[in-house]
Amino acid sequence: MVSNLIKGILIGLLFGIPVGAVGTMTVHRTLNYGFRAGLMTGLGSSIADCFYAFVGVFSLTLISDFLLKYQSIIHLIGGTFILIMGIKLILLKREKIVSQAQGQDSIKMFLSSFAIGITNPAAIVTFLFAFSYFEIAEQTDWIYGILLVVGVFIGTYIWWTLLSMTVSFIKKKTTIYNFQYMNKIFGVFLFLFGIIIFIKSFL
């Protein structure tokens, strides 16, 4: 039992480290709105990862086949969402930055990162590869399977927590921080991530 939990944590850590759109959002929100904002953003991604880990570990082929069959369309939905967020940040006016910083909704942060994470059906394949690498056979025992999924959640969330802590520490050491300038930079990054998703989907 414990070995499955540990393996899940390792897989979660390895899966969470690559910095994509959610990583960019986590850094941006931690800088602008604080440590809690980074945690809520990472939480959405971790829950999405758990869903795909659950599908993979219990070999729910009906769900996985459907998601993989329509992954291009699902990717395009996620890419569109990322593009819109990027454009909004680029066009965000100075007077709106202060009001947003004062009233950011944690639920919205969670849902936005969850939406991006859940529109990546290829994650199923990545998890299946990771399970194979760690020599984890198909789970018929629910307890062992659930422990593995819980481990994946813990592992990914450890990564998002460490990332948010690091960014918070750097922000405290920085004496000058231009919100408007940084919003545009992060907006460009998100816009580029969205474009990449579109290119990959059409190719």
RODO-2510 file (C-alpha; in nm, 4 decimals, decimal comma):
residues 203
     n   res          X          Y          Z
     1     m     0,0000     0,0000     0,0000
     2     v     0,2640     0,2506     0,1090
     3     s     0,4753     0,1732    -0,1981
     4     n     0,1842     0,2695    -0,4264
     5     l     0,1429     0,5991    -0,2414
     6     i     0,5156     0,6757    -0,2716
     7     k     0,5187     0,5821    -0,6402
     8     g     0,2178     0,8079    -0,6932
     9     i     0,3965     1,0975    -0,5247
    10     l     0,7053     1,0472    -0,7440
    11     i     0,4920     1,0320    -1,0582
    12     g     0,3060     1,3461    -0,9478
    13     l     0,6313     1,5330    -0,8901
    14     l     0,7705     1,4302    -1,2291
    15     f     0,4417     1,5120    -1,4006
    16     g     0,4058     1,8516    -1,2350
    17     i     0,7547     1,9894    -1,2949
    18     p     0,7249     2,0862    -1,6662
    19     v     0,6143     2,4512    -1,6692
    20     g     0,3367     2,5163    -1,9213
    21     a     0,0340     2,7434    -1,9206
    22     v    -0,0674     2,6509    -1,5645
    23     g     0,2881     2,7087    -1,4434
    24     t     0,2845     3,0532    -1,6041
    25     m    -0,0520     3,1293    -1,4425
    26     t     0,0734     3,0124    -1,1028
    27     v     0,3809     3,2349    -1,1160
    28     h     0,1799     3,5319    -1,2390
    29     r    -0,0933     3,5009    -0,9781
    30     t     0,1508     3,4435    -0,6942
    31     l     0,3380     3,7589    -0,7924
    32     n     0,0220     3,9655    -0,8318
    33     y    -0,2131     3,8259    -0,5690
    34     g    -0,0030     3,6314    -0,3215
    35     f     0,0874     3,2797    -0,2076
    36     r    -0,2741     3,1619    -0,1641
    37     a    -0,3540     3,2551    -0,5243
    38     g    -0,0687     3,0344    -0,6441
    39     l    -0,1938     2,7450    -0,4303
    40     m    -0,5493     2,7733    -0,5656
    41     t    -0,4226     2,7820    -0,9227
    42     g    -0,2074     2,4746    -0,8652
    43     l    -0,4964     2,2959    -0,6943
    44     g    -0,7078     2,3120    -1,0095
    45     s    -0,4311     2,1525    -1,2129
    46     s    -0,3708     1,8822    -0,9515
    47     i    -0,7387     1,7816    -0,9491
    48     a    -0,7365     1,7572    -1,3302
    49     d    -0,4225     1,5396    -1,3137
    50     c    -0,5944     1,3147    -1,0586
    51     f    -0,8851     1,2606    -1,2973
    52     y    -0,6529     1,1410    -1,5752
    53     a    -0,4477     0,9340    -1,3308
    54     f    -0,7710     0,7711    -1,2121
    55     v    -0,8741     0,6898    -1,5709
    56     g    -0,5299     0,5443    -1,6390
    57     v    -0,4823     0,3431    -1,3231
    58     f    -0,8236     0,1760    -1,3426
    59     s    -0,8036     0,1283    -1,7211
    60     l    -1,1362     0,3020    -1,7865
    61     t    -1,1074     0,2427    -2,1612
    62     l    -1,4521     0,3805    -2,2464
    63     i    -1,3565     0,7209    -2,1066
    64     s    -0,9947     0,7172    -2,2267
    65     d    -1,0902     0,6084    -2,5807
    66     f    -1,3462     0,8878    -2,6055
    67     l    -1,1048     1,1525    -2,4725
    68     l    -0,8179     1,0415    -2,6962
    69     k    -1,0447     1,0183    -3,0019
    70     y    -1,1560     1,3787    -2,9597
    71     q    -0,8373     1,5136    -2,8033
    72     s    -0,7732     1,7571    -3,0909
    73     i    -1,1103     1,9260    -3,0363
    74     i    -1,0604     1,9265    -2,6575
    75     h    -0,7095     2,0712    -2,7045
    76     l    -0,8514     2,3489    -2,9232
    77     i    -1,1028     2,4388    -2,6525
    78     g    -0,8197     2,4616    -2,3989
    79     g    -0,6012     2,6556    -2,6423
    80     t    -0,8809     2,9057    -2,7048
    81     f    -0,9237     2,9544    -2,3309
    82     i    -0,5497     3,0169    -2,2869
    83     l    -0,5456     3,2615    -2,5808
    84     i    -0,8332     3,4595    -2,4313
    85     m    -0,6594     3,4809    -2,0915
    86     g    -0,3366     3,5926    -2,2582
    87     i    -0,5093     3,8634    -2,4622
    88     k    -0,6969     3,9867    -2,1537
    89     l    -0,3703     4,0248    -1,9616
    90     i    -0,2014     4,2041    -2,2520
    91     l    -0,4912     4,4510    -2,2861
    92     l    -0,5513     4,4927    -1,9109
    93     k    -0,5550     4,8620    -1,8222
    94     r    -0,3708     5,0134    -1,5276
    95     e    -0,6834     5,1126    -1,3321
    96     k    -0,8260     4,7604    -1,3489
    97     i    -0,5086     4,5990    -1,2117
    98     v    -0,5586     4,7439    -0,8629
    99     s    -0,9256     4,6412    -0,8459
   100     q    -0,8385     4,2879    -0,9605
   101     a    -0,5613     4,2600    -0,7023
   102     q    -0,8102     4,3551    -0,4318
   103     g    -1,0901     4,1216    -0,5369
   104     q    -0,9539     3,8082    -0,7017
   105     d    -1,1855     3,5114    -0,6628
   106     s    -1,0097     3,1929    -0,5476
   107     i    -1,2825     2,9775    -0,7055
   108     k    -1,2244     3,1387    -1,0450
   109     m    -0,8510     3,0766    -1,0114
   110     f    -0,9162     2,7116    -0,9319
   111     l    -1,1660     2,6644    -1,2159
   112     s    -0,9478     2,8338    -1,4782
   113     s    -0,6461     2,6124    -1,4062
   114     f    -0,8705     2,3050    -1,3829
   115     a    -1,0177     2,3889    -1,7231
   116     i    -0,6707     2,4055    -1,8778
   117     g    -0,5585     2,0842    -1,7090
   118     i    -0,8702     1,8891    -1,8064
   119     t    -0,8386     1,9894    -2,1746
   120     n    -0,5195     1,7848    -2,2051
   121     p    -0,6404     1,4263    -2,2723
   122     a    -0,2885     1,3240    -2,3774
   123     a    -0,2119     1,3242    -2,0043
   124     i    -0,3695     0,9778    -1,9938
   125     v    -0,0939     0,8440    -2,2200
   126     t     0,1709     1,0167    -2,0083
   127     f     0,0360     0,8585    -1,6911
   128     l     0,0148     0,5147    -1,8537
   129     f     0,3803     0,5484    -1,9557
   130     a     0,4729     0,6550    -1,6010
   131     f     0,2811     0,3614    -1,4518
   132     s     0,4620     0,1255    -1,6875
   133     y     0,8000     0,2794    -1,6006
   134     f     0,7353     0,2343    -1,2270
   135     e     0,6136    -0,1204    -1,2980
   136     i     0,2612    -0,0551    -1,1761
   137     a     0,0244    -0,3153    -1,3148
   138     e    -0,3431    -0,2587    -1,3913
   139     q    -0,5201    -0,2046    -1,0602
   140     t    -0,8040    -0,4408    -0,9699
   141     d    -0,7856    -0,3467    -0,6019
   142     w    -0,9574    -0,0132    -0,5389
   143     i    -0,7544     0,0647    -0,2275
   144     y    -0,4196     0,0308    -0,4069
   145     g    -0,5503     0,2298    -0,7024
   146     i    -0,6908     0,5106    -0,4899
   147     l    -0,3630     0,5337    -0,2951
   148     l    -0,1783     0,5730    -0,6238
   149     v    -0,4118     0,8520    -0,7368
   150     v    -0,3839     1,0225    -0,3966
   151     g    -0,0053     0,9996    -0,4306
   152     v    -0,0248     1,1684    -0,7719
   153     f    -0,2268     1,4507    -0,6167
   154     i     0,0204     1,4931    -0,3306
   155     g     0,3160     1,4893    -0,5701
   156     t     0,1735     1,7480    -0,8101
   157     y     0,0558     1,9704    -0,5268
   158     i     0,3974     1,9566    -0,3576
   159     w     0,5378     2,0974    -0,6828
   160     w     0,2817     2,3797    -0,7036
   161     t     0,3383     2,4644    -0,3366
   162     l     0,7164     2,4793    -0,3833
   163     l     0,6760     2,6918    -0,6959
   164     s     0,4415     2,9358    -0,5175
   165     m     0,6737     2,9531    -0,2145
   166     t     0,9748     3,0249    -0,4354
   167     v     0,7940     3,2983    -0,6276
   168     s     0,6654     3,4534    -0,3027
   169     f     1,0195     3,4556    -0,1629
   170     i     1,1574     3,6206    -0,4783
   171     k     0,8806     3,8815    -0,4702
   172     k     0,9664     3,9720    -0,1089
   173     k     1,3272     4,0272    -0,2117
   174     t     1,2253     4,2462    -0,5054
   175     t     1,1891     4,6127    -0,4191
   176     i     1,0359     4,7235    -0,7499
   177     y     0,7560     4,5347    -0,9224
   178     n     0,5637     4,6788    -1,2185
   179     f     0,2257     4,5041    -1,2302
   180     q     0,1241     4,6382    -1,5692
   181     y     0,4542     4,5495    -1,7348
   182     m     0,4601     4,1973    -1,5879
   183     n     0,0949     4,1375    -1,6813
   184     k     0,1829     4,2036    -2,0432
   185     i     0,4807     3,9661    -2,0271
   186     f     0,2738     3,6842    -1,8769
   187     g    -0,0047     3,7626    -2,1229
   188     v     0,2371     3,7154    -2,4133
   189     f     0,3549     3,3824    -2,2674
   190     l    -0,0038     3,2553    -2,2363
   191     f    -0,0842     3,3789    -2,5866
   192     l     0,2151     3,1872    -2,7245
   193     f     0,1134     2,8713    -2,5355
   194     g    -0,2304     2,9007    -2,6940
   195     i    -0,0819     2,9423    -3,0419
   196     i     0,1412     2,6365    -2,9896
   197     i    -0,1631     2,4283    -2,8929
   198     f    -0,3434     2,5405    -3,2096
   199     i    -0,0433     2,4540    -3,4282
   200     k    -0,0047     2,1102    -3,2677
   201     s    -0,3759     2,0368    -3,3051
   202     f    -0,3830     2,1221    -3,6771
   203     l    -0,0587     1,9367    -3,7478
***
